[in-house]
């Protein structure tokens, strides 16, 4: 457990070292506060034009304003989730290249099986992206070693595998970058929702505990605060989890494509070397 927590903390700190990530987090929190203060807290949303009064009937902006000071934090995290989702979608889209990855891998397998290595390299140049870069590294090394009779076959195979692995290690971190922030938002948003629920219930019970008639306004505000923060926290967490799982599955598909193409290259090279003996 400690190893997992240390790894997650390290990944998060690496993501935050990126100027983009740190700037987005700060800017989104500021925007969240501004939305809460000037949009949700607009006097036009409340009775008598006073944000301290009840929200107008059916005015959800005013209702969410009554959630308290945790609402701008939840709004900021929701904005972060969408911002990092857009950034990841753009990055993973570029990593896939210009065409369908499955179709590209299939073309590479057919070309390699037919011994058309130069044409396979040309396909990589047309495809572009992380998958094509990794496959091209293996093909280039294949082309370099296939007619080399001074190196043992086992060593040549190991060299091809090493080139594929090294290129994969260079490409994959860019695909996974900032995903840890989405995972962190999913966890923190739920906790903030629960904290808001507890604070709201404290306010509600404090209103009921007064001598004489309970403070109905305080009771209503406390319950509103609890429910609003619960809804925002759970909603934000759900959005972050959906995006995280979506991008993780896309990265897994790219990794599978790389592995499939790499396996075909190595297997074909091995068969070629055995045919020489």
N, C-alpha and C positions, 0 to 999 in steps of 0.2 A: 504493500500500500504506500509506504513512504517513497519508494522508487517512482511509482506512478505520479504521486503528488509533486515530487521534485521535477519530473519530466514535464508535467503540465505547467508548473511555475516557470521553468526555463523557457518553454515554448512561448508562453505569454510575454515574458520579459523580452524575448527576441522580437516578437511582433511589435511590442511597444517601442522598441528602439527605432523602428521605422518611423521617419518623420511623418509619413502619410497617416499611419495608424494613430499616432499620438495627437496629431492635428485634428483628425476626424472626431476622436473621442471628446476633445475639449470643445470643439465647435458645436457638436451635436448637443452636448450638455447645456451650452449657452442658449442654443436655439430652443431646446426643451423648456428652459426657464422663461424665455421670451414668449413662447406660445402659451404657457400656463398663465403668465402675468397679464399679457395684453390681448390675447385672443379668448382664452377661456375666462379670464377675469375681466373682460370688457363690461363696464357698468350696464350696458344695454341688455346684458343677459340676466339681470337681477331686478327684483322688485324695488321700485323707488330709485333705480340707478345706483344702488349701493352694493358692492361686492360682499359686504358683510351680511346682507339680507338673504332671504331665500331666493333661489333661482326662479326665473319665470316658469310657469307650468309648461312642461314638455321641452324645456331648453336644456339640451344635453351638454352644451358647452359650459353653462353655469353649474350644472350638476357635477361635472368632472372637476371643475375648479375647486369644489368643496372637498375634494379628496385630500387636500393639504399639500405640504411641501415635498412629499415623496412623489407626487404626480409629475412634476417637471423632470425628475430623475428617470422615471419610467418612460416618459415621452422621449427623452434623450436616448435611452437604450433602444427603444423601438426604431428610432431614426438610424441609429448605428447599425442595427441588424439589417435594415434595407440597404444602407450605404455599402456595407461590406459584402452584402449579397450581390449587389450590382458589380462591385469591383472583382469579386471571385468569378462571376459569370463571364465577365470580359476576359479575364486571364485564362480561364479554362477553355473558353472559346478559341482563343489564340493558340493554346497548346494543342487543340485538336487538329488545327491546320485548316486547309481550304476545303477538303472533302470529307466524306464519311470515313471514320476511322476503321470500321469493320471492312469496308470495301477496299480501303488502302492496304490493310494487312493482308487481305486475300490476294490482291494483285501482287504484293511483294512475295508471298509464298509461292505463287505460280511462277513468277519470274525467276526466283531463286532455284526452284525445282527444275526449271528449264535451263539453268546455267546462265541466264541473262542478267548478270550482276550489274553491268554498266547501265542497263535500262532500268534496273531496280533503283540504282542510285539516282537516276534522272527522275524517277517517280517521287523519290524523297524530296528532291529539290522543288518539284511542283506542289507537293502536299504541304510542305513547311510545317512548323509547329514542333512541340516537344517530342511527340511520338516519332515523327519523321527524322528528327535530329538523332535520336537514340538508334533507330534502325539504320540510318546512314552511317553512323560510326562503326557499327558492326559490319556493314557491307564494304566499307572502304578498307577495313582491316582484312576482310575476306579476300578482296581483290588483290591486296598487297601480298598476302601469304599463300594464295592458292597454288602458285607455280614456284614457290620457294622450296627448294630441295635441301637447303642447308640446315633447316630447323626441323626437329622431330615433330611428328603429327600431333602428339599429345600437347606439346608446348604451344603449337600454333592454335589449337583449339582453346587452350587456356588464355591465350593472348586476345582472341576474339571475344571470349566471354568477359574478360577484364575490361575491354574497351566499352562493351555494352553496359556493364555494371557501372563503370565510372561516369559515363554520359548520363545514365539514369539518375545517379546520385546528384548530378549537377542540375538536372531538369526538375526532378520531383519536388524539392523544397519550395520552389516558386509556386507550384500548384497548391501546396498545403498551407502556404503562408496566410495568416490572418484567420484561418479556420478556428484556431484556438480562441480567438476573440468571440466568435459566434457561440462557441461552446460555453465560454465564460458568461456571456450575456444570458444564455438559457438558464444557467444556474442562479446568477445573481438576481435576475428579474423575479424569479419565483420567491426568493428570500425577501426581496423588497416588498412584494405583494403581501407576504405573510406578516412582515413588520408593520405595514400599513394597516392590516387587519387588526393586529394586536393594539396598535395605538388608537385606532378608531373605537374599538370595544372598550378601551380604558376610558375614553371620553364619554362613551354612552353610559357606562356603569357609574361614572362620576356624577353624571347628570341625574341618574336615578337615585343616587345616594343622598341627595340634598334633603334637608328637613322640609316637611310640608309636601306640597305637590311637586312631583318630579319636573325638571326643566325639559319640557317637550322639545324645544328648539335644540338644546344641547344634545338630547337623546337622538333626534333625527340626524343632526350633523355627524355625530359619532358613528352611527350606523352607516350613513352615506360614505363617510371616509373609509370605513372598513371594507365595504363592498366595492367601492370604486378602485381602491388600491389592489384588492384581490383580483378584480377583472383585468386591470392594466398589467399587473405582474404576470398572471397566467397567460394572457394574450401575447405579451411580448416574448415570454419564454417559448410559447408554442411556435411563434414565427421563427425564432432563432433556431429551434430544434429542426423544424422543417427544412430551412435553408442548409443547415449543417449536414443533415442526412442526405439531402439532394446532391450537394457538392461532393460529399464523401463517396457517394455511389458513382458519380461521374469520374472522379479520380481513379476509383477502383477499375472502372471500365477501361480507362486509358492505360493503367498499369497492366491489365490483362492483355491488351493489344500489344504492348511492348514485349511482354513475356512470350506471347504467341509468336510474334515475328522473330524475336531473338532465338527462340527454340528452333524455328525452321531454319534459320541461318546456320546455327551450330550443327544441327542434324545433317543438313545438306553438305556442309563442309566436311564433316566426319565421313560421310558416304563417299565424297569425292576423293578423300585421302586414302580410304580403304581400297577404292578402285584402282589406285596407282600401284598397290602392292600386290 
